[in-house]
């Protein structure tokens, strides 16, 4: 064998090995995301979540019923759920503990009360309760549920500010 061939043999072997060693390799990477069934509700300010206040206004007499209708950030219930997720909004009885007999309490004399209730429709025929409530299906955007209030005609109690706090629960 010629010495030139022997000298070229390592180069020939190296070239033939490079043909078998890939210069690149392809592979796959999995991509995944899980969207949890979730909602958020209300407006959070200073760590406290609220729907605002449904205000019946100022009156000197309760000889006739007084109606109030909520608005955004003033008593309406804001819910934002992922698209297609069903949710339910229920309310407790407030200070009375009874959804069919809610009452506001005088802020300076807790013995004085003012009857009222909250309803699911403008006709004010269905009390917003803590069992059936109002149901909806999320669309990924804010959805507002209107709260309809009524102070029925009643004996007018002593003048003063009357308030109540109703707990709202959104479940999904």
C-alpha positions as CSV (number, residue, x, y, z in Angstrom):
1,X,0.0,0.0,0.0
2,X,1.2,3.4,-0.9
3,X,2.2,5.7,1.9
4,X,0.0,8.5,0.4
5,X,-3.1,6.3,0.8
6,X,-2.1,5.5,4.4
7,X,-1.8,9.2,5.1
8,X,-5.2,9.9,3.5
9,X,-6.9,7.0,5.3
10,X,-7.6,9.0,8.5
11,X,-9.1,11.9,6.5
12,X,-11.2,9.4,4.5
13,X,-12.4,7.8,7.7
14,X,-13.2,11.2,9.3
15,X,-15.3,12.3,6.2
16,X,-17.2,9.0,6.2
17,X,-17.9,9.3,10.0
18,X,-19.2,12.8,9.5
19,X,-21.7,11.6,7.1
20,X,-23.1,9.3,9.8
21,X,-23.0,11.9,12.6
22,X,-26.0,14.3,12.2
23,X,-25.3,18.0,12.0
24,X,-28.8,18.8,13.5
25,X,-31.6,16.9,15.2
26,X,-35.3,17.7,15.4
27,X,-37.5,17.0,18.4
28,X,-40.8,18.2,19.8
29,X,-41.8,20.2,22.8
30,X,-45.2,19.9,24.5
31,X,-47.2,23.0,25.1
32,X,-49.9,23.0,27.7
33,X,-52.2,25.4,29.6
34,X,-55.1,24.7,31.9
35,X,-57.9,27.2,32.2
36,X,-59.5,26.7,35.6
37,X,-63.2,27.1,36.1
38,X,-63.1,30.4,37.8
39,X,-65.1,33.6,38.4
40,X,-64.4,36.8,40.2
41,X,-67.1,39.1,41.6
42,X,-67.5,42.5,43.1
43,X,-65.0,45.4,43.3
44,X,-62.1,45.2,45.7
45,X,-61.0,48.4,47.4
46,X,-58.5,48.4,50.3
47,X,-58.8,44.6,50.6
48,X,-62.6,44.6,50.9
49,X,-64.8,43.3,48.2
50,X,-68.2,45.0,47.7
51,X,-71.0,45.6,45.2
52,X,-71.6,49.1,46.4
53,X,-74.8,50.3,48.1
54,X,-78.4,50.1,47.0
55,X,-79.7,53.5,48.2
56,X,-83.5,53.9,48.7
57,X,-83.0,57.7,49.1
58,X,-84.6,60.1,51.6
59,X,-88.2,60.0,52.6
60,X,-90.4,61.6,55.3
61,X,-93.2,59.1,55.2
62,X,-93.6,55.4,54.3
63,X,-97.3,55.4,53.5
64,X,-96.5,54.2,50.0
65,X,-94.0,51.6,48.8
66,X,-90.5,52.9,47.8
67,X,-88.7,51.1,45.0
68,X,-85.0,51.2,44.2
69,X,-83.1,49.7,41.3
70,X,-79.4,49.0,41.5
71,X,-76.8,50.3,39.1
72,X,-73.2,49.3,38.3
73,X,-71.1,49.9,41.4
74,X,-74.3,50.9,43.3
75,X,-75.8,47.5,44.3
76,X,-75.7,45.6,41.0
77,X,-73.8,42.3,41.2
78,X,-70.7,42.1,38.9
79,X,-69.6,38.6,38.0
80,X,-66.9,37.7,35.5
81,X,-66.6,34.0,34.8
82,X,-64.7,32.1,32.1
83,X,-66.7,31.4,29.0
84,X,-69.3,28.7,29.4
85,X,-69.0,28.4,33.2
86,X,-72.4,28.4,35.0
87,X,-72.6,30.4,38.2
88,X,-75.3,31.2,40.8
89,X,-75.7,34.3,43.0
90,X,-77.5,34.0,46.3
91,X,-78.1,36.5,49.1
92,X,-78.6,36.0,52.8
93,X,-81.2,37.7,55.0
94,X,-79.0,40.5,56.2
95,X,-79.4,41.5,59.9
96,X,-82.8,39.8,60.1
97,X,-81.4,36.4,59.0
98,X,-84.6,35.8,57.1
99,X,-84.6,36.4,53.3
100,X,-88.4,36.9,53.2
101,X,-88.3,39.5,56.0
102,X,-85.2,41.7,55.6
103,X,-84.9,44.8,57.7
104,X,-82.6,47.8,57.9
105,X,-81.6,48.9,61.4
106,X,-81.3,52.4,62.7
107,X,-77.7,53.3,63.1
108,X,-78.2,55.0,66.5
109,X,-80.9,52.8,68.0
110,X,-80.7,49.1,67.0
111,X,-84.2,48.5,68.3
112,X,-85.7,50.6,65.4
113,X,-86.0,48.8,62.1
114,X,-87.3,49.4,58.6
115,X,-88.7,46.5,56.5
116,X,-87.5,46.0,53.0
117,X,-86.7,43.3,50.5
118,X,-84.6,42.5,47.5
119,X,-86.0,40.9,44.3
120,X,-84.7,39.3,41.1
121,X,-87.0,41.1,38.7
122,X,-88.4,44.5,38.1
123,X,-91.9,43.2,38.9
124,X,-90.6,42.6,42.5
125,X,-92.4,39.3,42.7
126,X,-89.5,36.9,43.4
127,X,-87.5,37.5,46.5
128,X,-83.7,37.1,46.0
129,X,-83.0,34.3,48.4
130,X,-80.1,32.2,49.6
131,X,-81.2,29.0,47.8
132,X,-82.4,29.6,44.3
133,X,-80.9,33.1,43.7
134,X,-80.0,34.0,40.1
135,X,-78.0,31.8,37.7
136,X,-76.0,32.7,34.6
137,X,-73.4,31.5,32.2
138,X,-70.0,33.2,32.0
139,X,-68.9,34.8,28.8
140,X,-65.4,35.9,29.9
141,X,-66.5,39.5,30.4
142,X,-68.2,41.5,33.2
143,X,-71.9,40.5,33.6
144,X,-74.1,42.7,35.8
145,X,-77.2,41.4,37.7
146,X,-79.6,44.1,38.7
147,X,-81.0,44.0,42.2
148,X,-84.5,45.4,42.7
149,X,-85.4,46.7,46.1
150,X,-88.6,47.7,47.8
151,X,-89.5,49.2,51.1
152,X,-93.2,48.3,51.6
153,X,-95.7,50.8,53.0
154,X,-95.4,50.6,56.8
155,X,-95.7,52.7,59.9
156,X,-93.0,55.3,59.6
157,X,-90.4,54.7,62.3
158,X,-88.4,57.4,64.0
159,X,-86.2,59.6,61.8
160,X,-82.7,58.5,61.3
161,X,-80.3,56.5,59.0
162,X,-81.3,52.9,58.5
163,X,-78.8,50.4,57.1
164,X,-78.3,46.7,56.5
165,X,-75.6,44.5,55.1
166,X,-76.5,41.5,52.9
167,X,-73.9,38.8,52.2
168,X,-73.8,37.9,48.5
169,X,-72.3,34.5,47.5
170,X,-71.3,33.6,44.0
171,X,-70.8,30.0,43.4
172,X,-69.7,28.0,40.3
